[in-house]
Amino acid sequence: MSRELIKSLIALREEHPDYREELNMTIVRISPKKSGEHLTNIVDSYIGILCNDFGISKKHFLTTRRRNVIYYRYSLIAYLRFNTTMTYKAIGKEFGNKDHSTIINVVDKVKNALHPNSYNPDLSEVFHKVLKALD
């Protein structure tokens, strides 16, 4: 049922570009979510690949304040929240025992970056790269 509805919304999105953003948010909301357990291995391996690319350890990836690393970390957190049934607490545990309020803040930052008139297009670009890599 939801697949048919999603296909219809995608067709509507192509016909009515003025409502593209609203339709995108609706598609995300009604998409079936996966359990987070099988995705944590995928995210762990993706973190490993990023760590090799940046030349840093996993611990450093989870704690560094360098902007390019932060954007990838934020994108992974938002990906897990948008595409799984994992709670904020469970996601925080995967990312170095972060508090749930930290995860909420990160997800809000990514949501704001995804809006068309965003003040942070770099974060939006990184999120779409992560989305392509993980899907």
ABEGO torsion letter per residue (X at the ends): XAAAAAAAAAAAAAABAAAAAAAAAAAAAABBBBBAAAAAAAAAAAAAAAAAAAGBBAAAAAABABAAAAAAAAAAAAAAAAABABBAAAAAAAAGGBBAAAAAAAAAAAAAAABAABABAAAAAAAAAAAAAAX
